[in-house]
Each structure stands twice: as structure tokens, then as C-alpha cells.
Amino acid sequence: MAYDCAFSTLHVGPRLQNEARKAVSDAERKRILIVDDDPSHLDIYGMIVDRAGYRAVPLLVRFAGPEPVPDGEIVAILLDYRLNSLKTSPEIAQQLREKHPKAPILVLSDLWTMPEDIQPYASEFIRKGEPENLLKALLRLITAHVSGVPDEQDR
């Protein structure tokens, strides 16, 4: 079974992390969709997600809108709030929700609080630049998703 824990939260050393990664094939790792308009942010968040034992699925948002939303099971979505696109983050969140209705959406932003327009779609909000909080939030959302505990929006 795939491990789905954030190593930094559990304080597991690098040797054990590498052994665990080798034991889990890429196909078994839970997939997290990362949505951003900056390729370098996709790389950074992808590394964080991969190092935590998940499989990062990047989705680049271009000015005209996002690339096609990938098929397959997605257990969580990381969505940047400020996108340089004709489509707003709430519009993209709605599109993602239609394709992956059970995947919780974690909104990332440099804002201090979650904007009201994205709240109907978001399960949680994290400020950028806080990787430990990002991993803890992902762990909470994925654990709730796997166990069937509903998001705030489903209650």
C-alpha cells in the first residue's frame, strides 16, 4: 500500500525516506494536481509533493486558460489563487471540481486570508512560502478524503 504521510511532519530521516520511496511504485502513489501559471512554482511544489511521497501532476495555466485537466484519480488539488489568465481562480476551481468532484482544493496565495470568491470551492487556504504548513494541510485533506470524512463544503 502506498504511504501517504508527510515525512517532515513525522520527522523521518532521509535514509528511511529513500527506502520508503523505493518500495512504492509511481503508479501506487496518490496523485496531487498542482495548478499554477508559473512553471517554476509547478517545479517547486512538485518537488515538495514528491518528497512527501505523493505523485505531483502539474497543470500549467496559460493566459488563455489551463491546459486540459488530466484524467485519473486525483486525491487533492493545489491551486494558486493569483493567476495571469483570462479565467479566474474560482472559474478554474469550478472546472476542476466538475472533473474531480471528490478532490479537496487547497488554495495557495500570498494574501493573508482566503478571498471570498474562492471559498465555495476551497477546502483549505495556505499562504505561499510555508512548506511545512502545506504538507500538514495536504495530509489532513488526503486523510479526510481517503477516510470519507466530508469537506466543510460538503457538510
N, CA and C atoms as a LAMMPS dump frame, in Angstrom:
ITEM: TIMESTEP
0
ITEM: NUMBER OF ATOMS
465
ITEM: BOX BOUNDS ff ff ff
-5.0000000000000000e+02 5.0000000000000000e+02
-5.0000000000000000e+02 5.0000000000000000e+02
-5.0000000000000000e+02 5.0000000000000000e+02
ITEM: ATOMS id mol type element x y z
1 1 1 N 0.841 -1.177 0
2 1 2 C 0 0 0
3 1 3 C 0.885 1.239 0
4 2 1 N 0.481 2.239 -0.706
5 2 2 C 1.257 3.473 -0.795
6 2 3 C 1.26 4.184 0.545
7 3 1 N 2.412 4.753 0.886
8 3 2 C 2.457 5.545 2.097
9 3 3 C 1.922 6.925 1.767
10 4 1 N 1.226 7.525 2.699
11 4 2 C 0.647 8.837 2.437
12 4 3 C 0.851 9.723 3.66
13 5 1 N 2.117 9.843 4.022
14 5 2 C 2.431 10.702 5.153
15 5 3 C 3.468 11.728 4.725
16 6 1 N 3.443 12.855 5.346
17 6 2 C 4.439 13.895 5.09
18 6 3 C 5.612 13.624 6.013
19 7 1 N 6.763 13.253 5.435
20 7 2 C 7.903 12.846 6.24
21 7 3 C 8.358 13.923 7.205
22 8 1 N 8.321 15.176 6.77
23 8 2 C 8.808 16.221 7.668
24 8 3 C 7.925 16.345 8.894
25 9 1 N 6.651 16.062 8.75
26 9 2 C 5.74 16.12 9.885
27 9 3 C 6.042 14.995 10.868
28 10 1 N 6.47 13.855 10.33
29 10 2 C 6.74 12.697 11.175
30 10 3 C 8.198 12.613 11.605
31 11 1 N 9.052 13.518 11.102
32 11 2 C 10.458 13.572 11.468
33 11 3 C 11.167 12.26 11.151
34 12 1 N 10.996 11.751 9.938
35 12 2 C 11.656 10.54 9.48
36 12 3 C 12.907 10.957 8.724
37 13 1 N 14.002 10.275 8.974
38 13 2 C 15.279 10.628 8.359
39 13 3 C 15.333 10.321 6.868
40 14 1 N 16.327 10.89 6.17
41 14 2 C 16.452 10.727 4.723
42 14 3 C 16.642 9.279 4.28
43 15 1 N 17.364 8.479 5.068
44 15 2 C 17.596 7.09 4.69
45 15 3 C 16.273 6.32 4.636
46 16 1 N 15.44 6.497 5.66
47 16 2 C 14.143 5.82 5.678
48 16 3 C 13.226 6.36 4.587
49 17 1 N 13.323 7.661 4.292
50 17 2 C 12.517 8.246 3.212
51 17 3 C 12.86 7.57 1.89
52 18 1 N 14.153 7.444 1.609
53 18 2 C 14.574 6.835 0.343
54 18 3 C 14.142 5.377 0.249
55 19 1 N 14.244 4.645 1.343
56 19 2 C 13.807 3.251 1.344
57 19 3 C 12.306 3.148 1.084
58 20 1 N 11.545 4.037 1.702
59 20 2 C 10.098 4.02 1.504
60 20 3 C 9.749 4.36 0.064
61 21 1 N 10.444 5.346 -0.509
62 21 2 C 10.172 5.726 -1.902
63 21 3 C 10.448 4.579 -2.858
64 22 1 N 11.544 3.839 -2.609
65 22 2 C 11.885 2.713 -3.473
66 22 3 C 10.827 1.619 -3.407
67 23 1 N 10.212 1.463 -2.245
68 23 2 C 9.228 0.405 -2.038
69 23 3 C 7.88 0.709 -2.683
70 24 1 N 7.666 1.943 -3.036
71 24 2 C 6.374 2.343 -3.585
72 24 3 C 6.55 2.762 -5.034
73 25 1 N 5.862 2.087 -5.93
74 25 2 C 5.978 2.449 -7.34
75 25 3 C 5.234 3.747 -7.623
76 26 1 N 5.602 4.39 -8.71
77 26 2 C 4.974 5.653 -9.091
78 26 3 C 3.469 5.485 -9.27
79 27 1 N 3.049 4.347 -9.786
80 27 2 C 1.625 4.114 -10.037
81 27 3 C 0.823 4.007 -8.745
82 28 1 N 1.461 3.594 -7.657
83 28 2 C 0.758 3.424 -6.389
84 28 3 C 0.653 4.709 -5.589
85 29 1 N 1.482 5.688 -5.901
86 29 2 C 1.474 6.925 -5.127
87 29 3 C 0.228 7.741 -5.44
88 30 1 N -0.328 8.347 -4.428
89 30 2 C -1.518 9.179 -4.596
90 30 3 C -1.147 10.424 -5.399
91 31 1 N -2.04 10.808 -6.316
92 31 2 C -1.768 11.911 -7.244
93 31 3 C -2.351 13.222 -6.725
94 32 1 N -1.512 14.263 -6.741
95 32 2 C -1.921 15.599 -6.341
96 32 3 C -1.753 16.523 -7.535
97 33 1 N -2.837 17.158 -7.928
98 33 2 C -2.826 18.093 -9.045
99 33 3 C -2.354 19.457 -8.545
100 34 1 N -1.345 20.017 -9.217
101 34 2 C -0.799 21.32 -8.856
102 34 3 C -1.1 22.273 -10.005
103 35 1 N -1.832 23.351 -9.706
104 35 2 C -2.304 24.275 -10.735
105 35 3 C -1.676 25.651 -10.491
106 36 1 N -0.886 26.126 -11.465
107 36 2 C -0.208 27.412 -11.328
108 36 3 C 0.11 27.949 -12.712
109 37 1 N 0.328 29.268 -12.79
110 37 2 C 0.685 29.895 -14.058
111 37 3 C 2.193 30.086 -14.197
112 38 1 N 2.944 29.711 -13.182
113 38 2 C 4.394 29.866 -13.19
114 38 3 C 5.047 28.478 -13.195
115 39 1 N 5.757 28.123 -14.285
116 39 2 C 6.385 26.797 -14.345
117 39 3 C 7.358 26.536 -13.189
118 40 1 N 8.037 27.573 -12.706
119 40 2 C 8.968 27.35 -11.596
120 40 3 C 8.21 26.993 -10.313
121 41 1 N 7.013 27.563 -10.121
122 41 2 C 6.199 27.198 -8.951
123 41 3 C 5.711 25.757 -9.077
124 42 1 N 5.372 25.35 -10.297
125 42 2 C 4.975 23.948 -10.507
126 42 3 C 6.118 23.02 -10.117
127 43 1 N 7.354 23.398 -10.488
128 43 2 C 8.524 22.587 -10.144
129 43 3 C 8.744 22.539 -8.634
130 44 1 N 8.672 23.704 -7.989
131 44 2 C 8.922 23.769 -6.542
132 44 3 C 7.887 22.963 -5.771
133 45 1 N 6.605 23.21 -6.044
134 45 2 C 5.559 22.476 -5.331
135 45 3 C 5.584 20.998 -5.708
136 46 1 N 5.962 20.71 -6.947
137 46 2 C 6.099 19.312 -7.371
138 46 3 C 7.151 18.579 -6.567
139 47 1 N 8.293 19.243 -6.315
140 47 2 C 9.346 18.626 -5.503
141 47 3 C 8.873 18.401 -4.075
142 48 1 N 8.177 19.378 -3.513
143 48 2 C 7.666 19.237 -2.143
144 48 3 C 6.712 18.049 -2.053
145 49 1 N 5.797 17.97 -3.009
146 49 2 C 4.804 16.891 -3.04
147 49 3 C 5.483 15.534 -3.256
148 50 1 N 6.425 15.471 -4.207
149 50 2 C 7.131 14.215 -4.47
150 50 3 C 7.934 13.746 -3.262
151 51 1 N 8.609 14.668 -2.618
152 51 2 C 9.42 14.305 -1.444
153 51 3 C 8.564 13.836 -0.284
154 52 1 N 7.316 14.247 -0.262
155 52 2 C 6.398 13.805 0.791
156 52 3 C 5.775 12.449 0.465
157 53 1 N 6.096 11.903 -0.704
158 53 2 C 5.616 10.569 -1.051
159 53 3 C 4.429 10.526 -1.977
160 54 1 N 4.015 11.665 -2.489
161 54 2 C 2.892 11.716 -3.42
162 54 3 C 3.415 11.88 -4.841
163 55 1 N 2.54 11.781 -5.785
164 55 2 C 2.909 11.984 -7.193
165 55 3 C 2.334 13.317 -7.65
166 56 1 N 3.214 14.246 -8.003
167 56 2 C 2.792 15.568 -8.47
168 56 3 C 2.321 15.48 -9.917
169 57 1 N 1.171 16.089 -10.182
170 57 2 C 0.624 16.185 -11.536
171 57 3 C 0.488 17.677 -11.844
172 58 1 N 1.453 18.25 -12.586
173 58 2 C 1.407 19.69 -12.84
174 58 3 C 0.388 20.065 -13.913
175 59 1 N -0.268 21.201 -13.706
176 59 2 C -1.21 21.74 -14.688
177 59 3 C -0.893 23.222 -14.855
178 60 1 N -0.294 23.564 -15.989
179 60 2 C 0.101 24.937 -16.257
180 60 3 C -1.097 25.731 -16.771
181 61 1 N -1.316 26.877 -16.151
182 61 2 C -2.384 27.778 -16.582
183 61 3 C -1.75 28.851 -17.452
184 62 1 N -2.167 28.892 -18.688
185 62 2 C -1.67 29.91 -19.609
186 62 3 C -2.64 31.08 -19.607
187 63 1 N -2.292 32.148 -20.324
188 63 2 C -3.135 33.337 -20.335
189 63 3 C -4.556 33.021 -20.8
190 64 1 N -4.678 32.137 -21.792
191 64 2 C -5.997 31.787 -22.332
192 64 3 C -6.753 30.814 -21.431
193 65 1 N -6.082 30.256 -20.441
194 65 2 C -6.724 29.303 -19.54
195 65 3 C -5.827 28.112 -19.297
196 66 1 N -6.296 27.152 -18.492
197 66 2 C -5.453 25.998 -18.173
198 66 3 C -5.363 25.012 -19.328
199 67 1 N -4.31 24.197 -19.263
200 67 2 C -4.201 23.062 -20.164
201 67 3 C -5.354 22.115 -19.831
202 68 1 N -5.584 21.099 -20.661
203 68 2 C -6.664 20.151 -20.328
204 68 3 C -6.432 19.5 -18.958
205 69 1 N -7.5 19.363 -18.202
206 69 2 C -7.43 18.748 -16.878
207 69 3 C -7.195 17.251 -17.065
208 70 1 N -6.185 16.7 -16.385
209 70 2 C -5.86 15.287 -16.576
210 70 3 C -6.935 14.349 -16.032
211 71 1 N -7.005 13.168 -16.651
212 71 2 C -7.891 12.11 -16.177
213 71 3 C -7.193 11.346 -15.056
214 72 1 N -7.887 10.416 -14.485
215 72 2 C -7.326 9.593 -13.422
216 72 3 C -7.654 10.165 -12.062
217 73 1 N -7.467 9.343 -11.038
218 73 2 C -7.811 9.777 -9.688
219 73 3 C -6.835 10.826 -9.178
220 74 1 N -7.397 11.879 -8.667
221 74 2 C -6.645 12.954 -8.021
222 74 3 C -7.164 13.026 -6.591
223 75 1 N -6.26 12.942 -5.602
224 75 2 C -6.715 12.95 -4.209
225 75 3 C -6.754 14.349 -3.611
226 76 1 N -6.053 15.299 -4.23
227 76 2 C -6.076 16.683 -3.75
228 76 3 C -5.595 17.599 -4.872
229 77 1 N -6.015 18.864 -4.771
230 77 2 C -5.639 19.868 -5.766
231 77 3 C -5.024 21.059 -5.047
232 78 1 N -3.827 21.465 -5.485
233 78 2 C -3.199 22.697 -5.014
234 78 3 C -3.447 23.741 -6.09
235 79 1 N -4.117 24.82 -5.741
236 79 2 C -4.486 25.85 -6.713
237 79 3 C -3.949 27.202 -6.289
238 80 1 N -3.122 27.792 -7.147
239 80 2 C -2.643 29.148 -6.905
240 80 3 C -3.812 30.1 -7.122
241 81 1 N -3.966 31.072 -6.219
242 81 2 C -5.097 31.988 -6.35
243 81 3 C -4.865 33.057 -7.416
244 82 1 N -3.706 33.646 -7.425
245 82 2 C -3.422 34.73 -8.376
246 82 3 C -2.82 34.152 -9.644
247 83 1 N -3.638 34.113 -10.691
248 83 2 C -3.214 33.543 -11.97
249 83 3 C -3.266 34.613 -13.051
250 84 1 N -2.272 34.611 -13.909
251 84 2 C -2.239 35.518 -15.054
252 84 3 C -2.977 34.83 -16.2
253 85 1 N -4.306 34.908 -16.15
254 85 2 C -5.138 34.164 -17.089
255 85 3 C -6.45 34.914 -17.308
256 86 1 N -7.066 34.643 -18.451
257 86 2 C -8.393 35.197 -18.704
258 86 3 C -9.421 34.597 -17.753
259 87 1 N -9.176 33.364 -17.32
260 87 2 C -10.058 32.701 -16.36
261 87 3 C -9.573 33.008 -14.948
262 88 1 N -10.505 33.241 -14.054
263 88 2 C -10.158 33.49 -12.657
264 88 3 C -9.939 32.16 -11.929
265 89 1 N -9.333 32.248 -10.764
266 89 2 C -9.147 31.044 -9.95
267 89 3 C -10.47 30.369 -9.596
268 90 1 N -11.513 31.121 -9.226
269 90 2 C -12.793 30.451 -8.965
270 90 3 C -13.349 29.733 -10.208
271 91 1 N -13.174 30.309 -11.388
272 91 2 C -13.645 29.647 -12.609
273 91 3 C -12.871 28.357 -12.853
274 92 1 N -11.569 28.408 -12.627
275 92 2 C -10.738 27.214 -12.802
276 92 3 C -11.085 26.187 -11.72
277 93 1 N -11.312 26.643 -10.491
278 93 2 C -11.708 25.735 -9.405
279 93 3 C -13.024 25.028 -9.74
280 94 1 N -13.953 25.755 -10.317
281 94 2 C -15.227 25.149 -10.705
282 94 3 C -15.011 24.078 -11.767
283 95 1 N -14.161 24.364 -12.74
284 95 2 C -13.835 23.395 -13.792
285 95 3 C -13.159 22.156 -13.189
286 96 1 N -12.238 22.364 -12.261
287 96 2 C -11.559 21.246 -11.606
288 96 3 C -12.535 20.424 -10.772
289 97 1 N -13.447 21.098 -10.086
290 97 2 C -14.451 20.424 -9.261
291 97 3 C -15.349 19.533 -10.118
292 98 1 N -15.693 20 -11.322
293 98 2 C -16.525 19.197 -12.225
294 98 3 C -15.794 17.931 -12.663
295 99 1 N -14.498 18.036 -12.905
296 99 2 C -13.708 16.892 -13.378
297 99 3 C -13.33 15.955 -12.229
298 100 1 N -13.036 16.53 -11.065
299 100 2 C -12.613 15.749 -9.894
300 100 3 C -13.435 16.179 -8.681
301 101 1 N -14.714 15.778 -8.63
302 101 2 C -15.617 16.285 -7.581
303 101 3 C -15.237 15.913 -6.152
304 102 1 N -14.503 14.838 -5.966
305 102 2 C -14.167 14.411 -4.603
306 102 3 C -12.837 14.951 -4.113
307 103 1 N -12.042 15.532 -5.007
308 103 2 C -10.718 16.019 -4.613
309 103 3 C -10.827 17.366 -3.904
310 104 1 N -10.34 17.454 -2.682
311 104 2 C -10.365 18.739 -1.983
312 104 3 C -9.398 19.72 -2.639
313 105 1 N -9.738 21.002 -2.605
314 105 2 C -8.905 22.036 -3.207
315 105 3 C -8.244 22.85 -2.102
316 106 1 N -6.925 22.89 -2.148
317 106 2 C -6.126 23.683 -1.231
318 106 3 C -5.648 24.913 -1.99
319 107 1 N -6.089 26.084 -1.581
320 107 2 C -5.741 27.328 -2.26
321 107 3 C -4.45 27.888 -1.675
322 108 1 N -3.521 28.244 -2.569
323 108 2 C -2.247 28.838 -2.187
324 108 3 C -2.245 30.297 -2.615
325 109 1 N -1.795 31.182 -1.738
326 109 2 C -1.74 32.591 -2.104
327 109 3 C -0.783 33.337 -1.194
328 110 1 N -0.346 34.505 -1.663
329 110 2 C 0.454 35.384 -0.821
330 110 3 C -0.445 36.34 -0.034
331 111 1 N -1.75 36.221 -0.225
332 111 2 C -2.699 37.024 0.547
333 111 3 C -2.742 36.501 1.984
334 112 1 N -3.232 37.335 2.904
335 112 2 C -3.286 36.936 4.311
336 112 3 C -4.467 36.037 4.635
337 113 1 N -5.568 36.196 3.91
338 113 2 C -6.747 35.366 4.146
339 113 3 C -7.309 34.894 2.809
340 114 1 N -8.158 33.877 2.876
341 114 2 C -8.759 33.351 1.661
342 114 3 C -9.801 34.332 1.121
343 115 1 N -9.684 34.714 -0.155
344 115 2 C -10.675 35.597 -0.762
345 115 3 C -12.051 34.926 -0.8
346 116 1 N -13.086 35.736 -0.674
347 116 2 C -14.45 35.209 -0.618
348 116 3 C -14.874 34.479 -1.883
349 117 1 N -14.401 34.927 -3.05
350 117 2 C -14.865 34.329 -4.303
351 117 3 C -14.404 32.887 -4.502
352 118 1 N -13.343 32.465 -3.828
353 118 2 C -12.842 31.102 -3.975
354 118 3 C -13.35 30.185 -2.86
355 119 1 N -13.915 30.756 -1.799
356 119 2 C -14.338 29.974 -0.635
357 119 3 C -15.32 28.844 -0.946
358 120 1 N -16.274 29.023 -1.874
359 120 2 C -17.193 27.901 -2.144
360 120 3 C -16.51 26.651 -2.704
361 121 1 N -15.304 26.798 -3.241
362 121 2 C -14.607 25.676 -3.865
363 121 3 C -13.465 25.14 -3.012
364 122 1 N -12.97 25.937 -2.094
365 122 2 C -11.764 25.591 -1.356
366 122 3 C -12.063 24.814 -0.082
367 123 1 N -11.241 23.815 0.172
368 123 2 C -11.319 23.075 1.43
369 123 3 C -10.418 23.7 2.477
370 124 1 N -9.356 24.343 2.005
371 124 2 C -8.411 24.956 2.929
372 124 3 C -7.601 26.017 2.189
373 125 1 N -6.973 26.901 2.963
374 125 2 C -6.17 28.004 2.441
375 125 3 C -4.825 28.014 3.148
376 126 1 N -3.75 28.149 2.381
377 126 2 C -2.399 28.214 2.93
378 126 3 C -1.662 29.354 2.245
379 127 1 N -0.929 30.116 3.047
380 127 2 C -0.084 31.161 2.467
381 127 3 C 1.14 30.524 1.804
382 128 1 N 1.555 31.085 0.681
383 128 2 C 2.752 30.604 -0.004
384 128 3 C 3.968 30.799 0.885
385 129 1 N 4.955 29.944 0.663
386 129 2 C 6.199 30.067 1.419
387 129 3 C 6.184 29.367 2.756
388 130 1 N 5.191 28.521 2.991
389 130 2 C 5.092 27.781 4.247
390 130 3 C 4.987 26.284 3.948
391 131 1 N 6.099 25.662 3.483
392 131 2 C 6.023 24.263 3.048
393 131 3 C 5.592 23.292 4.14
394 132 1 N 5.978 23.547 5.394
395 132 2 C 5.565 22.64 6.469
396 132 3 C 4.046 22.689 6.654
397 133 1 N 3.476 23.9 6.626
398 133 2 C 2.02 24.028 6.736
399 133 3 C 1.325 23.424 5.521
400 134 1 N 1.948 23.548 4.363
401 134 2 C 1.398 22.947 3.142
402 134 3 C 1.306 21.429 3.297
403 135 1 N 2.381 20.82 3.769
404 135 2 C 2.383 19.364 3.935
405 135 3 C 1.381 18.908 4.993
406 136 1 N 1.283 19.652 6.081
407 136 2 C 0.313 19.294 7.119
408 136 3 C -1.117 19.399 6.581
409 137 1 N -1.391 20.455 5.82
410 137 2 C -2.73 20.63 5.247
411 137 3 C -3.033 19.515 4.247
412 138 1 N -2.06 19.181 3.417
413 138 2 C -2.266 18.084 2.461
414 138 3 C -2.551 16.777 3.179
415 139 1 N -1.8 16.502 4.212
416 139 2 C -2.01 15.272 4.969
417 139 3 C -3.422 15.229 5.559
418 140 1 N -3.868 16.352 6.133
419 140 2 C -5.234 16.422 6.688
420 140 3 C -6.27 16.17 5.597
421 141 1 N -6.129 16.863 4.457
422 141 2 C -7.112 16.748 3.38
423 141 3 C -7.138 15.347 2.781
424 142 1 N -5.972 14.776 2.562
425 142 2 C -5.91 13.443 1.945
426 142 3 C -6.423 12.393 2.904
427 143 1 N -6.088 12.517 4.176
428 143 2 C -6.594 11.568 5.171
429 143 3 C -8.119 11.638 5.231
430 144 1 N -8.662 12.844 5.225
431 144 2 C -10.121 13.008 5.233
432 144 3 C -10.726 12.466 3.943
433 145 1 N -10.056 12.695 2.814
434 145 2 C -10.548 12.229 1.512
435 145 3 C -10.591 10.705 1.476
436 146 1 N -9.512 10.071 1.926
437 146 2 C -9.42 8.608 1.887
438 146 3 C -10.391 7.969 2.867
439 147 1 N -10.563 8.592 4.054
440 147 2 C -11.446 8.017 5.067
441 147 3 C -12.912 8.328 4.817
442 148 1 N -13.168 9.229 3.854
443 148 2 C -14.547 9.548 3.528
444 148 3 C -15.155 10.643 4.39
445 149 1 N -14.339 11.308 5.206
446 149 2 C -14.842 12.412 6.014
447 149 3 C -15.118 13.582 5.069
448 150 1 N -16.296 14.164 5.094
449 150 2 C -16.616 15.237 4.148
450 150 3 C -15.851 16.526 4.435
451 151 1 N -15.606 17.285 3.346
452 151 2 C -15.025 18.614 3.462
453 151 3 C -16.052 19.527 4.088
454 152 1 N -15.617 20.712 4.478
455 152 2 C -16.515 21.725 5.012
456 152 3 C -17.634 22.026 4.018
457 153 1 N -17.283 22.079 2.729
458 153 2 C -18.275 22.445 1.721
459 153 3 C -19.322 21.358 1.508
460 154 1 N -19.009 20.111 1.898
461 154 2 C -19.962 19.019 1.708
462 154 3 C -20.88 18.831 2.904
463 155 1 N -20.614 19.539 3.989
464 155 2 C -21.417 19.354 5.213
465 155 3 C -22.688 20.125 5.16
